[in-house]
């Protein structure tokens, strides 16, 4: 039997059992724990605002656990010490079993979406104005900050470069120690570009420097460019950025972004409770939409039913009732659930991983993961 079909059928059947057993009877919890970014982040503030809404309407007590990095945000979810994570793009990396998740303590994670916040900020390459970069093709030969110990940031740079058919091999790699240092290197004349959100303080610092700030556009009508970038990073969507440093609100630049926060739970989490939380977030959106910076992006019409991660069974039930779930969404869902099954099977079959060092495990896992996905007719993405 075809391996791809087998994996997908098995995964979908498992999801059906989970839905049946939960019977959507969980309802709103009396208490719940969510992880989020640090206490000064917009993601933390949004989680608190949503918790206040739940307390007001349902008497639910929410504990928001701040995490300074991806590990501290995701570990409570893995260990069932928190039911939900208002995460960043690391949730997607967890599904794929890459970067920090290519580790014996982790492996690919059975993560499911509830909702995502799609805002009006942009994610792009920030360049010095005097570098003369007008289009992504102009990045060829330029100096670009490469952040040591931050594979996700460097992956995003590669995806942006892919828009113009470029790779890291087409630019000069400037190694820096951290995100802040990636912009200090531009200001100091050592680099020409770095990846960032338009609302980060670092680009604002560059804008105030003698070199100035320019965001490299990814024109939304460039179908070929978007196809290349989406193949490199399926998490991206189009946005006309309206907030951030050097952003002209009257003529917003064509940039990309991905959701933040991304509200996720494990596949095994009670479907009834998930359904109730999604329903509450939609029906009482007005209660929290202006209570925290950036919370407007949670609205129902912003939800992308064919994004890069599968939805939780409880969320799907609500979206069906709301008329937002169709055959195309279900087909995409089945593919993604099958994808997770393929990756997990390859991980479980990786011989000797428990006795490998971290470097040995990463070296062995990368080709095994790629081979399994290719054999199932799926794009490995992380090659």
C-alpha angles and dihedrals in degrees: 000000000000108000094217093053092045093053093047095046091048093048094047091048089052091051090051090054090051091052092048095048094048091045087195089272099127098095124181112334122240087227135007138181123217129181120217143161120290124306093263094053126102089232091060092047091050092050090051091049091051089048090053089052091051092049092050097049104027108017090243116158111215124197113200112203112202117217125195094205143015093270095053091047097046102038095072088053092049091048095044091242089122128031098209142026125207087206140168127233089302086086087067092048088053091056090050096045094231138133109002090005093062086087134104090242090058127017121168112336125224093230126167131190126239100175139327133220111229109189137182096254121108134229114209149122109292111210136184110260091229091057089080096229111154101152134024089253087063088067090079109117094006124131113254129189112245110196114217113227093013107096092164092060092048091047089055091052089053091050092051091049089050088067087075095036091258131132136192086274089067095058137053111259113223110192115219134175101237149346094281090047090054089067095037086059090057093047090049092051096249097109137025104206146021137177119255150140114263089237097054117114092232097070088048088057090051091048090057093050125090090257095059129204134276127174115219108232127224101203111225093220092058097098095177092051092049092048090055094046094045090051089054094043117015090185094076126103132177121267136172095219113228103170133055144055116329092001116147105214091194091054104024115195121245103249138149131245142167128217123284123213102027109197110214142165134183116274090245095057114117110281093208092057092046090050091051094049094049090047091050092049091052099041094045098036091125090062095064108017093096098027094086134028112268097010093123089083093073094076117129095243090059094061115112110211092193102049128134098278133052122252126241116257091243092053091048091054090055094045090052090053089048091052093244099113121079140164092277091053091050092049090051091046092052091051092051094046088050090049091055090050092052092050093046092049091051090049093049090049095052102116120225097004093136091063097043126103117241092261093046091050094050091048092051098040098052097064092037091054093046092048093050094050093046091049088054092050093251129130111250090208090187101067 
